[in-house]
Amino acid sequence: MGYKIVLTCDRTMASNYHGNMFFGFSACLPQGVLPDWFYYSVFCPGGNSDADGRLIKANYGTRKVEAALLASGFRREDVILAHPDHLDKVVSEDTKILSISANDPLGIGPATSTFVELWGGEGRMAVKLRQLLRSEPVQKHRPFVVLGGPGAWQLAIHPEKRKELGVDCVVMGEGDVTAPKLFRRIMDNGGDLPDVIEGEVAQDHQIADITGGTICGIIEATRGCARSCAFCVPSLKKVRSRPLSTILSEVQVNVDAGNRGVILHGEDIFLYQSDGLAVNSNAVVNLFDRVYHVPGVKWVSASHASLSSAMSSPDTVRRVSEVLELGTEKHPTKALQVGIETGSPELIRRHMKGKVYPFKPSEWPAVVVGALRLLHENHFVSCATIIMGLPGETQAHVRETIDLIRSLRPYQSIVVPLMFTPMETTRLEYASPFLKKDLTASHYELLNVCWNHNLDWFPALWANYGRDNNVIIKAVVGALLKFGTPVVRFRVNRTARKHGAGI
């Protein structure tokens, strides 16, 4: 027996990543860089499912769609959030809708496209989505296929790929209000539907609470971003802070599902309940304090933070660190994703003036160094991105970024260099992508500086980040770092020299 509505995702998203959320970013590596048997064992083991094929802990966005459907009157017995490996158990002639959440359905997101450009191959997420849509139960029963999620823009701008994959409708943006309306229309055979639908922005009372556990206990604290970077999709979303009562309710759902930690998600966690871009220190500290002290919660972290927010309110960083008991044997460190993007004040002024507020674009390098020092001293690991090839970038701008990254050596961090990729709905959507052929000697030097910085820090970071993993995972990753680091460093340096870069 199947379900009328099946919610799922590609295989790279159906994992708990051994409790290491950052392992999930390994899905950006092209297929073939690591053998599948090794990748899926070490970095992306299959998430637990019950006898019916239901995922026990699932992607947060998909959980939100499930919650929206149930809150709007769909019956629990008609809806299942399923593991992609078990579609044969849940898809049948009774299935009307197959709803898929996708992060990078064509493998052209910034991280994946960077690695594909440099190393070749095809994005692993694209491979797994294609396999899902070509699986026997989907091909046999032909349900109406809806695709949403952060990567939905890719199929919105590539109708030929949409047709090739067999996706009937793409939902861009939020699904809290749109998904129930759309699914009812499909269930009622409500005539022709648009190929692409823009999701209606949900008011706070229209966002339903999740009813099942999420991967690594991730929970939405804020939605949207007010910094308005020209290259970024979240900057276009309405900014909302979720009520503390809702957050605590979803924490409890995760504790009941077996999670012992919580990751508070937001584009800038330090702007929780802020007035514009001014940090509301007491609200931020209270958020972490209340979540950390929910019975059953052993640790709390956050997904993203802004370096400008951290630097504008150092006391908030210190107080949150104290609340979470960071720097102790219990919790040596926690990691945050941050955006550096460039060392050039001119590119900041041109493309992301809001990123540095309340500081001036000319102060950006000093803000980056000061914020990473502040986070380091308070036991936060900064996992940072930079973007090569922003429109208007010159060799002088690249040199400024190289000098900035070199100055970050004392602070525990990872710096991931990405190639500029224009994304639909952003202000730079019509700009030209930056490709491997566009790399100059200075770019190769920048790549070299970033990866030598990372290789220097990886062993110490893993000692803290992976300390609670099982013996086998710690041994495997430890061996990779011990024996793989010299090999990778040699190849990184050799590539830089080959292309005329100074190292």
C-alpha positions, 0 to 999 in steps of 0.5 A: 500500500502506498501513500497519496502524498510522498515527501522525500529528498535525494540520498545525500540529504537523507543522512545524519552524517554521523552527527557531524552536520558539516559532513553534509557539505561533502555532498558538494564534491563531484561524483567520483572524487571519493568512491561511493562505498567510502563516501556513504559509509564515512560521510553520509550514512543512510538515515534511520527509517522505520518498517514503512520506509519513513525517515526518523530524522529528516531535512528541516525544510521537508519537515516544514512542508509536512507540518504545513500539510498536516496543519491545513487538514491533510490526514496523517495516513495520507502523508509520509516523509520517506527515505529515498531508498525505500520509495518502493514501500511508499509509492504505488498507484495510490500516490498522487504527489511526489514532493522532493526537497533539493539543495542542488538538483543540477549540481550548479550551486556555488560550492558544487560548481566550484569543485566540478570546475576544478576537479571535473565530474558531475555533482553528486546531488544531481546524480542522486536526484536523477537516480531517484526520479528514474527509480522503478516505483516513480517510473512505474506509477508516475505521480505528479512530481513537485520540487522545492527547496533551496535549489529549486531556482536551478530547474526554474531557469532550465525548463529543458532539464525539468522536462528531462527529469520529469519534474511537473512543477517547481516551487520557488521560495517558501512553501508554508502557505503555498504547498497545502494550496498546491497539493489540494489543487493537484489532488482535486485535479484542478486543471493546468498548473504553472510549471513554476510557482513563486511561494507565498511569503508566510506570516508568522502565524502561518508557519506550522511547528514540525512534528518529527525530528530533524537532522542533527536537531536543526531548528529555524530561529530566523528566516531571511536576511536584511543585509541584501548581498547582491549574489545571495538568495536569502537576502530576498526573503522577508526577515522574521525571528521565530517566537521563542515558544515555537523554537522551544516546542521544536526543540522538545520534538527533537529531544523526543525523537532522540536528538541530544543537540540543537543547531539554531538556524538563521542567516545571522543568529546574532540578529535574532529579534533584532531591530533591523541590523542592530544586535538585540544582545539580551534576546540572543543570549536568552535564546541560547540559554533557554534552548541549552537548558531544555531537559535532554539537550546536551549541546547547542550550536548555530548554523550561520553568523555575520562577522559584522554582527559579532564585531558590533556586539562582542559582549553578545559573543562572550555571553553566548560562549559562557552560556554554552560552556564553550572552552571547557572539557565538556564543549571545547568549541562550536562551529559557525558558518560566516561569509568573508567573500572578499578582502576588497573594500571596493567589492564590498561597497559595490555588491554587499554594502549591507554585509559590513553594517554598522561599519564602513566598507573601508573597514571590512578587512579590519572587521574580518580580522577582529571578528575572527579573533573575537570568535576564536578567543570565545571558542567558536570555529569560523567556517568561512567562504570567499568568492572568486570572480565577483563582477568587477574583480581586479588583480588588486582585489584578489591581492587584498583577499590573499593578504586578508586570508594570510592574516587569519592564520592564528585563528581557528577557522576554515576558508572555502574558496568558491567561484562566483555563480549567478543565481536566479532571483538575485541582483547578479543573476544576469552576470557571467559565471566565473570559470576555471578558464578565468583563473589567473596566477593570483587566483591560484595563489589565493586557492593555495593560501586558503587550502594551506590555511585549512590543512594547518587547522584540520587536525586540531579542529577535528580533535574537537569536532569529532571527539564524540564520534565512534571509534571507527569514524575517528580512526578513519578520519584521523588516518585521512588527515595524517596520511592525506594532508601531506599529499593534498598539500603537495598537490595544492602547492604544485598546482599553484607553481604550475600556474605561476602563483607565488606560494 
